[in-house]
Amino acid sequence: MRFWIGVASKDHVNRGVTGGFCQLCHGKAQPLRRMGVDDWIIYYSPKLVFGEATPCQAFTAIGQVIGAEVYPFEMAPGFIPHRRDIRFLKASETPIQPLLGRLAFIKNKQRWGYAFRFGHLQIQQSDFELIAGKMLGFVPQAVT
């Protein structure tokens, strides 16, 4: 079992939560293939709405990979991103600022946004447990 952060605007994350899927890196398949069934993903949303400037800077969704397949899905003519099925948990949006000093994957606390530049990253179980605890009020049993 591994633990991941996906990066997407909150409006895009909400679409995935509603539909029970994740998309990463503007629909690329490779990041989704890196994940395995039973892995966990937490979404970080730097912005509220894709293409707009209003910041969100919070962890906005958490879920577990349930689908073994990475599959294409036509969202619009000519735009066919890849998806993976996720079982999202009911979670509270959690601001990143209070956690910055405690997250191991944030190497430079002054330039913390740099950690999210690739849109998908693997994190340590301890970081996952810290964020999940704040978002859920508990750490999922499948992890402990």
Buried (B, 14 or more C-beta within 10 A) or exposed (E): EBBBBBBBBBBBBBBBBEBBBBBBBEBBBEBBEBBEEEBBBBBBBBBBEEEEEEEBBBBBBBBBBEBEEBEEEEEEEEEEBBBBBBEBBEBEBBEBEEBEEEBEBBEEEEEBEEBBEEBBBBBEBEBBBBBBEBBBEEBBEEBE
